[in-house]
Amino acid sequence: MMMQEAGRHVARAILHGSGRTGARVAPSWSGLMSGSARCISGSSVLSTWWGHVGPAPKDPILGVTESYLADPSDGKVNVGVGAYRDDNGQPVVLECVRMAEQRIAGIEYMEYLPMAGMKRFNGLAIKLAYGDDSPVIKERRVAAVQALSGTGACRLMADLQHRFRPESQVFFPVPTWSNHLNIWRDANVMVKSFRYYNPKTKGLDFEGMMEDVKNAPNGSFFVLHACAHNPTGVDPSTEEWKEVSSLFKEKNHFVVFDMAYQGFASGDTSKDRQAIRIFLEDGHQVACAQSFAKNMGLYGQRIGCLSIVCHSEMEAANVQSQVQQIARPMYSNPPLHGAHLVATILSDPGLKELWLKEVKMMADRIKLMRSLLREHLEGIGSQINWEHITKQIGMFCFSGLTPAQVDELTKNYHIYMTRNGRISMAGVTTKNVEYLAHAIHTVTKAQK
Ligand SMILES: Cc1ncc(COP(=O)(O)O)c(C=O)c1O
């Protein structure tokens, strides 16, 4: 339909002549035009360059917020967005961030950062991910580049994979954060999947996962969520991580840890990096895509870090030089402000302590909301087992609601969430939890 429309535009331009010169039909357009446009001879002057472009599909996550904002209802509830809210449903700027802002105000130049970003920030970020005393840091075996938050870190990694391991594929858990698939697809890496979540138990499909890891070709790339898996809230236990690490070693697979929620799972940033610690202890060379969007509330600052543990200091230097070369034509060098904020917080013992308290406070409020939602559902007599609400961890609850039930919640109750039934627990408050429970109970009543 859109192609026909494009063809009509082109035909009109050719027949009537728009008077623009130099706007010839590019050869690559020929496949997008309708037959009628193509068979007309004479001057091929266009009236539009983009008439053949149709609307892009809505992003499954960001599209929810758009629909929520367009709803005029007073009682609407947004549990779609993966951003922390306080108990009044308001966005939060952490106190440690406010203090860091005051400290850096006016004292820093606005010069470009190097392609790899702020060295001090990168050093502090990798200590947070791998541990202050990590041997790989001491041995200077970590290539680290400041990135445009977690998404940018993933994209740099995907491009590095494509450039230097062009024959490789990448495996993602089912389900995963939907943007993972876009990122690696746009970097031209073959995307595969492995079993992760069991809808029957609403927990981990550990056997399925291990089987798929075993059956993947040796030396495959895997993206694992380091903690607080999005969207399921289901993480392997410590013992399970150990088994996963050992199997990965056997298979010589490469792991990219996506760590977008360090601190949000348990409230403790050290505990939340346990998977990375276990893999490093087993001698893996891992990569890590870190984001400070959630745990420091720096969403719009786009501050993150891609790090890659290498075999030697020289290898790390080479890899880092290549990653920054990938960044150069994309955005040249990363933004300054977020790096200053994070570096100020992580390097000052007082601010760091305050930050750790604030992360815990956010994680604790989410845990409390999990308990309240479950209590309310059980209290109003729901016959469904809601144990998974409190068993799952991190920002999200993979509720088990079907797309039809989600649609009903939106239509009848103005409650917004992604159609896979993911509830952002950060959007639940003491003010809306009862309403949410009542609505969920009503749409699931008929379910056995
Ligand atoms: C698993 C996962 N990875 C990465 C990101 C990246 O977020 P950002 O680019 O805002 O840091 C998110 C955000 O929702 C996420 O859930």
The ligand as an SDF file (V2000), in Angstrom:
LIG
                    3D

 16 16  0  0  0  0  0  0  0  0999 V2000
   18.1130   -5.5470   30.3270 C   0  0  0  0  0  0  0  0  0  0  0  0
   18.3590   -4.1350   29.9390 C   0  0  0  0  0  0  0  0  0  0  0  0
   19.4990   -3.8210   29.3370 N   0  0  0  0  0  0  0  0  0  0  0  0
   19.7950   -2.5780   28.9870 C   0  0  0  0  0  0  0  0  0  0  0  0
   18.9090   -1.5580   29.2170 C   0  0  0  0  0  0  0  0  0  0  0  0
   19.3800   -0.2140   28.7740 C   0  0  0  0  0  0  0  0  0  0  0  0
   18.9080    0.8800   29.3440 O   0  0  0  0  0  0  0  0  0  0  0  0
   19.6840    2.2650   29.1770 P   0  0  0  0  0  0  0  0  0  0  0  0
   20.1530    2.3410   27.7630 O   0  0  0  0  0  0  0  0  0  0  0  0
   18.6550    3.2700   29.4920 O   0  0  0  0  0  0  0  0  0  0  0  0
   20.8070    2.2270   30.1240 O   0  0  0  0  0  0  0  0  0  0  0  0
   17.6760   -1.8260   29.8230 C   0  0  0  0  0  0  0  0  0  0  0  0
   16.6820   -0.7720   30.0390 C   0  0  0  0  0  0  0  0  0  0  0  0
   15.5270   -0.9720   30.2030 O   0  0  0  0  0  0  0  0  0  0  0  0
   17.4100   -3.1510   30.2000 C   0  0  0  0  0  0  0  0  0  0  0  0
   16.2860   -3.4730   30.8160 O   0  0  0  0  0  0  0  0  0  0  0  0
  1  2  1  0
  2  3  1  0
  2 15  2  0
  3  4  2  0
  4  5  1  0
  5  6  1  0
  5 12  2  0
  6  7  1  0
  7  8  1  0
  8  9  2  0
  8 10  1  0
  8 11  1  0
 12 13  1  0
 12 15  1  0
 13 14  2  0
 15 16  1  0
M  END
$$$$
